[in-house]
Structures are given as structure tokens and as C-alpha cells.
Amino acid sequence: MQEDNQIPVNYETSAMSRIIKFKKPSASEKFKGKGLCREGFHKWIIDKRSIFNVKQGRLVTIHRCKRCSKTRTTAI
């Protein structure tokens, strides 16, 4: 028998349809590309947005590491 008060289940958004990774990521997967950054050898690229510092009256350049996304700033 089928009951009329059952709620239809949307399987695309239900919690059971999500796939969960049970495997623990290996060390090489976890720190891929960050080994040099841990030792201080970052790969700095210039962020294209220019920022003007009002207090100092200087143009500030933002450098961002390509591998680990760490930032540093220099004033010209």
C-alpha cells in the first residue's frame, strides 16, 4: 500500500547523494607546491590592482605568492 502523506524526495539535493571522500590525503597531495614556500622561497607575482596609500602618499604594490597565496606589500 502506498500512503498519500509521504513527502517526495529530491535525490539531487538529498544528503545521501553527496559523495564523501573517506581516504585521507597523502602528504604529497596535502602540501603540493608548498614545500618551497615553507622554506621561504615564494614565487612572487605582482597583483595588478594598484593601491594608493593616503597616509603616506605613495603607491603601494601588492605581491602575491603564486603557490600559497601569501601577500606582501611594498611602497614606491
Distance bins in CASP14 RR format, pairs under 12 A and 6 or more apart:
PFRMAT RR
TARGET T0000
AUTHOR 0000-0000-0000
RMODE 2
METHOD distances of the structure
MODEL  1
7 14 0 0 0 0 0 1 0 0 0 0 0
8 14 0 0 0 0 0 1 0 0 0 0 0
9 15 0 0 0 0 0 1 0 0 0 0 0
9 16 0 0 0 0 1 0 0 0 0 0 0
9 17 0 0 0 0 1 0 0 0 0 0 0
10 16 0 0 0 0 0 1 0 0 0 0 0
10 17 0 0 0 0 1 0 0 0 0 0 0
11 17 1 0 1 0 0 0 0 0 0 0 0
11 18 0 0 0 0 0 1 0 0 0 0 0
12 18 0 0 0 0 0 1 0 0 0 0 0
21 29 0 0 0 0 0 1 0 0 0 0 0
23 29 0 0 0 0 1 0 0 0 0 0 0
23 30 0 0 0 0 0 1 0 0 0 0 0
24 30 0 0 0 0 1 0 0 0 0 0 0
25 31 0 0 0 0 1 0 0 0 0 0 0
25 32 0 0 0 0 1 0 0 0 0 0 0
26 32 0 0 0 0 1 0 0 0 0 0 0
27 33 0 0 0 0 0 1 0 0 0 0 0
27 34 0 0 0 0 0 1 0 0 0 0 0
27 35 0 0 0 0 0 1 0 0 0 0 0
28 34 0 0 0 0 0 1 0 0 0 0 0
28 35 0 0 0 0 0 1 0 0 0 0 0
31 37 0 0 0 0 1 0 0 0 0 0 0
31 38 1 0 0 1 0 0 0 0 0 0 0
31 39 0 0 0 0 0 1 0 0 0 0 0
31 67 0 0 0 0 0 1 0 0 0 0 0
31 68 0 0 0 0 1 0 0 0 0 0 0
32 67 0 0 0 0 1 0 0 0 0 0 0
32 68 0 0 0 0 0 1 0 0 0 0 0
33 39 0 0 0 0 0 1 0 0 0 0 0
33 41 0 0 0 0 0 1 0 0 0 0 0
33 42 0 0 0 0 0 1 0 0 0 0 0
33 43 0 0 0 0 1 0 0 0 0 0 0
33 65 0 0 0 0 0 1 0 0 0 0 0
33 66 0 0 0 0 1 0 0 0 0 0 0
33 67 1 0 1 0 0 0 0 0 0 0 0
33 68 1 0 0 1 0 0 0 0 0 0 0
33 69 0 0 0 0 0 1 0 0 0 0 0
34 40 0 0 0 0 0 1 0 0 0 0 0
34 41 0 0 0 0 0 1 0 0 0 0 0
34 42 0 0 0 0 1 0 0 0 0 0 0
34 43 0 0 0 0 0 1 0 0 0 0 0
34 65 0 0 0 0 1 0 0 0 0 0 0
34 66 0 0 0 0 0 1 0 0 0 0 0
34 67 1 0 1 0 0 0 0 0 0 0 0
34 68 1 0 1 0 0 0 0 0 0 0 0
34 69 0 0 0 0 0 1 0 0 0 0 0
34 70 0 0 0 0 1 0 0 0 0 0 0
35 41 0 0 0 0 1 0 0 0 0 0 0
35 42 0 0 0 0 0 1 0 0 0 0 0
35 43 0 0 0 0 0 1 0 0 0 0 0
35 65 0 0 0 0 0 1 0 0 0 0 0
35 67 0 0 0 0 1 0 0 0 0 0 0
35 68 0 0 0 0 1 0 0 0 0 0 0
36 42 1 0 0 1 0 0 0 0 0 0 0
36 43 1 0 0 1 0 0 0 0 0 0 0
36 44 0 0 0 0 0 1 0 0 0 0 0
36 65 0 0 0 0 1 0 0 0 0 0 0
36 66 0 0 0 0 0 1 0 0 0 0 0
36 67 1 0 0 1 0 0 0 0 0 0 0
36 68 0 0 0 0 1 0 0 0 0 0 0
36 70 0 0 0 0 0 1 0 0 0 0 0
37 43 1 0 0 1 0 0 0 0 0 0 0
37 44 0 0 0 0 0 1 0 0 0 0 0
37 64 0 0 0 0 0 1 0 0 0 0 0
37 65 1 0 0 1 0 0 0 0 0 0 0
37 66 0 0 0 0 1 0 0 0 0 0 0
37 67 1 0 1 0 0 0 0 0 0 0 0
37 68 1 0 1 0 0 0 0 0 0 0 0
37 69 0 0 0 0 1 0 0 0 0 0 0
37 70 1 0 0 1 0 0 0 0 0 0 0
38 65 0 0 0 0 0 1 0 0 0 0 0
38 67 0 0 0 0 0 1 0 0 0 0 0
38 68 0 0 0 0 1 0 0 0 0 0 0
38 70 0 0 0 0 0 1 0 0 0 0 0
39 67 0 0 0 0 0 1 0 0 0 0 0
39 68 0 0 0 0 0 1 0 0 0 0 0
40 65 0 0 0 0 1 0 0 0 0 0 0
40 67 0 0 0 0 0 1 0 0 0 0 0
40 68 0 0 0 0 1 0 0 0 0 0 0
40 70 0 0 0 0 1 0 0 0 0 0 0
40 72 0 0 0 0 0 1 0 0 0 0 0
41 65 0 0 0 0 1 0 0 0 0 0 0
41 66 0 0 0 0 0 1 0 0 0 0 0
41 67 0 0 0 0 1 0 0 0 0 0 0
41 68 0 0 0 0 0 1 0 0 0 0 0
41 70 0 0 0 0 0 1 0 0 0 0 0
42 63 0 0 0 0 1 0 0 0 0 0 0
42 64 0 0 0 0 1 0 0 0 0 0 0
42 65 1 0 1 0 0 0 0 0 0 0 0
42 66 0 0 0 0 1 0 0 0 0 0 0
42 67 1 0 0 1 0 0 0 0 0 0 0
42 68 1 0 0 1 0 0 0 0 0 0 0
42 69 0 0 0 0 0 1 0 0 0 0 0
42 70 1 0 0 1 0 0 0 0 0 0 0
42 71 0 0 0 0 0 1 0 0 0 0 0
42 72 0 0 0 0 1 0 0 0 0 0 0
43 63 0 0 0 0 0 1 0 0 0 0 0
43 64 0 0 0 0 1 0 0 0 0 0 0
43 65 1 0 1 0 0 0 0 0 0 0 0
43 66 1 0 1 0 0 0 0 0 0 0 0
43 67 1 0 1 0 0 0 0 0 0 0 0
43 68 0 0 0 0 1 0 0 0 0 0 0
43 69 0 0 0 0 0 1 0 0 0 0 0
43 70 0 0 0 0 0 1 0 0 0 0 0
44 61 0 0 0 0 0 1 0 0 0 0 0
44 62 0 0 0 0 0 1 0 0 0 0 0
44 63 1 0 1 0 0 0 0 0 0 0 0
44 64 1 0 0 1 0 0 0 0 0 0 0
44 65 1 0 0 1 0 0 0 0 0 0 0
44 66 1 0 0 1 0 0 0 0 0 0 0
44 67 0 0 0 0 0 1 0 0 0 0 0
44 68 0 0 0 0 0 1 0 0 0 0 0
44 69 0 0 0 0 0 1 0 0 0 0 0
44 70 0 0 0 0 1 0 0 0 0 0 0
44 71 0 0 0 0 1 0 0 0 0 0 0
44 72 1 0 0 1 0 0 0 0 0 0 0
44 73 0 0 0 0 0 1 0 0 0 0 0
44 74 0 0 0 0 0 1 0 0 0 0 0
45 61 0 0 0 0 0 1 0 0 0 0 0
45 62 0 0 0 0 1 0 0 0 0 0 0
45 63 1 0 0 1 0 0 0 0 0 0 0
45 64 1 0 1 0 0 0 0 0 0 0 0
45 65 1 0 0 1 0 0 0 0 0 0 0
45 66 1 0 1 0 0 0 0 0 0 0 0
45 67 0 0 0 0 0 1 0 0 0 0 0
45 68 0 0 0 0 0 1 0 0 0 0 0
45 69 0 0 0 0 0 1 0 0 0 0 0
45 70 0 0 0 0 0 1 0 0 0 0 0
45 71 0 0 0 0 0 1 0 0 0 0 0
45 72 0 0 0 0 0 1 0 0 0 0 0
46 60 0 0 0 0 0 1 0 0 0 0 0
46 61 1 0 0 1 0 0 0 0 0 0 0
46 62 1 0 0 1 0 0 0 0 0 0 0
46 63 1 0 1 0 0 0 0 0 0 0 0
46 64 1 0 0 1 0 0 0 0 0 0 0
46 65 0 0 0 0 0 1 0 0 0 0 0
46 66 0 0 0 0 0 1 0 0 0 0 0
46 71 0 0 0 0 0 1 0 0 0 0 0
46 72 0 0 0 0 0 1 0 0 0 0 0
46 73 0 0 0 0 0 1 0 0 0 0 0
46 74 0 0 0 0 1 0 0 0 0 0 0
46 76 0 0 0 0 0 1 0 0 0 0 0
47 60 0 0 0 0 0 1 0 0 0 0 0
47 61 1 0 0 1 0 0 0 0 0 0 0
47 62 1 0 1 0 0 0 0 0 0 0 0
47 63 1 0 0 1 0 0 0 0 0 0 0
47 64 1 0 1 0 0 0 0 0 0 0 0
47 65 0 0 0 0 0 1 0 0 0 0 0
47 66 0 0 0 0 0 1 0 0 0 0 0
47 69 0 0 0 0 0 1 0 0 0 0 0
47 70 0 0 0 0 0 1 0 0 0 0 0
47 71 1 0 0 1 0 0 0 0 0 0 0
47 72 0 0 0 0 0 1 0 0 0 0 0
47 73 0 0 0 0 1 0 0 0 0 0 0
47 74 0 0 0 0 0 1 0 0 0 0 0
48 61 0 0 0 0 0 1 0 0 0 0 0
48 62 0 0 0 0 1 0 0 0 0 0 0
48 63 0 0 0 0 0 1 0 0 0 0 0
48 64 0 0 0 0 0 1 0 0 0 0 0
49 59 0 0 0 0 0 1 0 0 0 0 0
49 60 0 0 0 0 0 1 0 0 0 0 0
49 61 0 0 0 0 1 0 0 0 0 0 0
49 62 1 0 0 1 0 0 0 0 0 0 0
49 63 0 0 0 0 0 1 0 0 0 0 0
49 64 0 0 0 0 0 1 0 0 0 0 0
49 71 0 0 0 0 0 1 0 0 0 0 0
49 73 0 0 0 0 0 1 0 0 0 0 0
50 58 0 0 0 0 0 1 0 0 0 0 0
50 59 1 0 0 1 0 0 0 0 0 0 0
50 60 1 0 0 1 0 0 0 0 0 0 0
50 61 1 0 0 1 0 0 0 0 0 0 0
50 62 0 0 0 0 1 0 0 0 0 0 0
50 73 0 0 0 0 0 1 0 0 0 0 0
50 75 0 0 0 0 0 1 0 0 0 0 0
50 76 0 0 0 0 1 0 0 0 0 0 0
51 57 0 0 0 0 0 1 0 0 0 0 0
51 58 0 0 0 0 1 0 0 0 0 0 0
51 59 1 0 0 1 0 0 0 0 0 0 0
51 60 1 0 1 0 0 0 0 0 0 0 0
51 61 0 0 0 0 1 0 0 0 0 0 0
51 62 1 0 0 1 0 0 0 0 0 0 0
51 71 0 0 0 0 0 1 0 0 0 0 0
51 73 0 0 0 0 1 0 0 0 0 0 0
51 74 0 0 0 0 0 1 0 0 0 0 0
51 75 0 0 0 0 1 0 0 0 0 0 0
51 76 0 0 0 0 0 1 0 0 0 0 0
52 58 1 0 0 1 0 0 0 0 0 0 0
52 59 1 0 1 0 0 0 0 0 0 0 0
52 60 1 0 0 1 0 0 0 0 0 0 0
52 61 0 0 0 0 0 1 0 0 0 0 0
52 75 0 0 0 0 0 1 0 0 0 0 0
52 76 0 0 0 0 0 1 0 0 0 0 0
53 59 1 0 0 1 0 0 0 0 0 0 0
53 60 1 0 1 0 0 0 0 0 0 0 0
53 61 0 0 0 0 0 1 0 0 0 0 0
53 62 0 0 0 0 0 1 0 0 0 0 0
53 73 0 0 0 0 1 0 0 0 0 0 0
53 74 0 0 0 0 0 1 0 0 0 0 0
53 75 1 0 0 1 0 0 0 0 0 0 0
53 76 0 0 0 0 1 0 0 0 0 0 0
54 60 0 0 0 0 0 1 0 0 0 0 0
55 75 0 0 0 0 0 1 0 0 0 0 0
56 73 0 0 0 0 0 1 0 0 0 0 0
56 74 0 0 0 0 0 1 0 0 0 0 0
56 75 1 0 0 1 0 0 0 0 0 0 0
56 76 0 0 0 0 0 1 0 0 0 0 0
57 75 0 0 0 0 1 0 0 0 0 0 0
57 76 0 0 0 0 0 1 0 0 0 0 0
58 73 0 0 0 0 0 1 0 0 0 0 0
58 74 0 0 0 0 1 0 0 0 0 0 0
58 75 1 0 1 0 0 0 0 0 0 0 0
58 76 1 0 0 1 0 0 0 0 0 0 0
59 73 0 0 0 0 0 1 0 0 0 0 0
59 74 0 0 0 0 1 0 0 0 0 0 0
59 75 1 0 0 1 0 0 0 0 0 0 0
59 76 1 0 1 0 0 0 0 0 0 0 0
60 71 0 0 0 0 0 1 0 0 0 0 0
60 72 0 0 0 0 0 1 0 0 0 0 0
60 73 1 0 1 0 0 0 0 0 0 0 0
60 74 1 0 0 1 0 0 0 0 0 0 0
60 75 1 0 1 0 0 0 0 0 0 0 0
60 76 1 0 0 1 0 0 0 0 0 0 0
61 71 0 0 0 0 0 1 0 0 0 0 0
61 72 0 0 0 0 1 0 0 0 0 0 0
61 73 1 0 0 1 0 0 0 0 0 0 0
61 74 1 0 1 0 0 0 0 0 0 0 0
61 75 1 0 0 1 0 0 0 0 0 0 0
61 76 1 0 0 1 0 0 0 0 0 0 0
62 69 0 0 0 0 0 1 0 0 0 0 0
62 70 0 0 0 0 0 1 0 0 0 0 0
62 71 1 0 1 0 0 0 0 0 0 0 0
62 72 1 0 0 1 0 0 0 0 0 0 0
62 73 1 0 1 0 0 0 0 0 0 0 0
62 74 0 0 0 0 1 0 0 0 0 0 0
62 75 0 0 0 0 0 1 0 0 0 0 0
62 76 0 0 0 0 0 1 0 0 0 0 0
63 69 0 0 0 0 0 1 0 0 0 0 0
63 70 0 0 0 0 1 0 0 0 0 0 0
63 71 1 0 0 1 0 0 0 0 0 0 0
63 72 1 0 1 0 0 0 0 0 0 0 0
63 73 1 0 0 1 0 0 0 0 0 0 0
63 74 1 0 0 1 0 0 0 0 0 0 0
63 75 0 0 0 0 0 1 0 0 0 0 0
64 70 1 0 0 1 0 0 0 0 0 0 0
64 71 1 0 1 0 0 0 0 0 0 0 0
64 72 0 0 0 0 1 0 0 0 0 0 0
64 73 0 0 0 0 0 1 0 0 0 0 0
65 71 1 0 0 1 0 0 0 0 0 0 0
65 72 0 0 0 0 1 0 0 0 0 0 0
END
